[in-house]
Amino acid sequence: MNYPCLVLEQFCQTDIHLEITREGLNEYGEPLESVVYDGKCNYQDKARTVLTAEKKLVEITGSALIQGDACPQLPVISGGDAIVRGAKRRILQGTKARNPDGTVNFTEVMLI
């Protein structure tokens, strides 16, 4: 069954460069190489302040919606860096929105 794409290509006009860090070490004890994604996204600026478990304030500055799976090599997005509109931001959280059959409909990346 085909599921409708929730992030349409016509609304993805902003260039984004993601370097998603991978967990673990290689056979030489070095960190694994980052997964790189270059493409288009629907970027929305946000500004809010939240209180984390460590009583630390974090200001979330934006979210990027990417059509499909931005990094099919990894099951989850745990961190990394992004360059959007010339500004370098850190990835706070990544979400892969899945269809009922398990395929990824879109990827959401929260940036700070």
Secondary structure, 3 states (H helix, E strand, C coil): CCCCCCCCHHHCCEEEEEEECCCCECCCCCECCCEEEEEEEEEEEEEEEEECCCCCEEEEEEEEEEECCCCCCCCCCCCEEEEECCEEEEEEEEEEEECCCCCEEEEEEEEC
